Amino acid sequence: MSNQKLLRHIEAEQLKPTVPNILVGDIVRVGILIQEGNKERIQPYEGTVISKHNAGINTTINVRRIFQGIGVERILLIYSPRIATIEVIRHSKVRKAKLYYLRNRVGKATRLKQRF
């Protein structure tokens, strides 16, 4: 077996089977495991997926939300053990692969049309 095939075989075992199909423009709620002292809890993080980077086990999504009037973005590794749950709340109709233009918009201008 070549190195590439061996690497893909090892990565395939680590992929979570429960990850939903996430597309750019979706509004997602991600449950992130937070460790405080010796306790662990799940903190929800909800926002719009403005970009997605497909790379097998290293697939990431960039989630943006407005918190207290300030835009906050997090890059989340989908298959990370720190990610407990991913739930797609709403699909949106978009025509671009990266929605970086939402960074310059405020309030109602950031709304996206819902896709059913």
C-alpha positions as CSV (number, residue, x, y, z in Angstrom):
1,M,0.0,0.0,0.0
2,S,1.3,3.5,-0.8
3,N,1.5,6.2,1.8
4,Q,-1.4,8.1,0.4
5,K,-3.7,5.1,0.5
6,L,-2.6,4.2,4.0
7,L,-3.2,7.7,5.1
8,R,-6.7,7.8,3.6
9,H,-7.5,4.4,5.2
10,I,-6.6,5.7,8.6
11,E,-8.5,8.9,8.1
12,A,-11.6,7.1,7.0
13,E,-11.8,5.3,10.4
14,Q,-11.8,8.6,12.2
15,L,-14.6,10.2,10.3
16,K,-17.9,10.7,12.2
17,P,-20.8,9.1,10.5
18,T,-23.4,11.5,12.0
19,V,-22.2,14.8,10.4
20,P,-25.0,16.4,8.4
21,N,-24.5,17.7,4.9
22,I,-23.4,21.3,5.6
23,L,-23.4,23.9,2.7
24,V,-22.3,27.5,2.5
25,G,-25.2,29.8,3.6
26,D,-26.7,27.3,6.1
27,I,-27.4,28.4,9.6
28,V,-26.0,25.8,12.0
29,R,-25.9,25.2,15.7
30,V,-22.7,23.6,16.8
31,G,-22.3,22.1,20.3
32,I,-18.7,22.6,21.4
33,L,-17.2,20.8,24.4
34,I,-15.8,23.4,26.8
35,Q,-13.6,22.3,29.6
36,E,-13.7,24.5,32.8
37,G,-11.4,23.1,35.5
38,N,-12.3,19.4,35.8
39,K,-15.8,19.8,34.4
40,E,-16.9,19.6,30.8
41,R,-20.0,21.1,29.3
42,I,-21.5,21.7,25.8
43,Q,-21.8,25.3,24.7
44,P,-23.9,26.0,21.6
45,Y,-22.6,28.2,18.9
46,E,-25.1,29.3,16.3
47,G,-24.3,31.2,13.1
48,T,-24.2,31.3,9.3
49,V,-21.6,29.2,7.4
50,I,-19.7,31.7,5.3
51,S,-17.1,29.3,3.9
52,K,-16.3,25.6,3.8
53,H,-12.9,24.0,3.1
54,N,-13.3,20.4,2.1
55,A,-10.2,18.3,2.9
56,G,-11.3,14.9,4.2
57,I,-10.8,14.7,7.9
58,N,-9.5,18.3,7.9
59,T,-12.7,19.7,6.6
60,T,-13.5,23.1,8.2
61,I,-16.4,25.5,8.2
62,N,-16.2,29.3,9.0
63,V,-19.2,30.2,11.1
64,R,-20.2,33.9,11.6
65,R,-22.6,35.4,14.1
66,I,-23.3,38.8,15.5
67,F,-22.7,39.0,19.3
68,Q,-23.6,42.2,21.1
69,G,-23.3,44.2,17.9
70,I,-19.9,42.8,17.0
71,G,-19.3,40.2,14.3
72,V,-17.6,37.0,15.6
73,E,-16.2,34.3,13.3
74,R,-15.0,30.8,14.3
75,I,-13.3,28.3,12.1
76,L,-14.5,24.9,13.2
77,L,-12.9,21.5,12.4
78,I,-16.0,19.4,11.7
79,Y,-14.4,16.0,12.7
80,S,-12.8,17.4,15.9
81,P,-13.4,15.5,19.1
82,R,-14.3,18.9,20.7
83,I,-17.4,19.1,18.4
84,A,-20.2,17.2,20.1
85,T,-23.1,18.0,17.8
86,I,-23.8,19.8,14.5
87,E,-27.4,20.7,13.6
88,V,-28.5,22.4,10.4
89,I,-31.3,24.8,11.4
90,R,-32.0,26.4,8.0
91,H,-30.7,26.2,4.4
92,S,-30.2,29.4,2.4
93,K,-30.1,30.0,-1.3
94,V,-26.7,31.4,-2.2
95,R,-24.8,31.8,-5.5
96,K,-21.3,32.1,-4.2
97,A,-18.9,29.6,-2.6
98,K,-17.6,32.2,0.0
99,L,-19.9,34.7,1.6
100,Y,-17.2,37.1,2.9
101,Y,-19.3,40.0,1.7
102,L,-21.6,39.5,4.7
103,R,-18.7,41.0,6.9
104,N,-19.5,44.4,5.4
105,R,-23.2,44.2,6.0
106,V,-25.2,45.1,9.1
107,G,-28.7,44.2,10.3
108,K,-31.4,43.2,7.8
109,A,-28.9,43.4,4.9
110,T,-27.3,40.1,6.2
111,R,-30.5,38.1,5.6
112,L,-30.3,35.3,3.1
113,K,-33.3,33.8,1.2
114,Q,-34.4,30.4,2.6
115,R,-34.1,27.3,0.5
116,F,-36.7,24.6,1.0
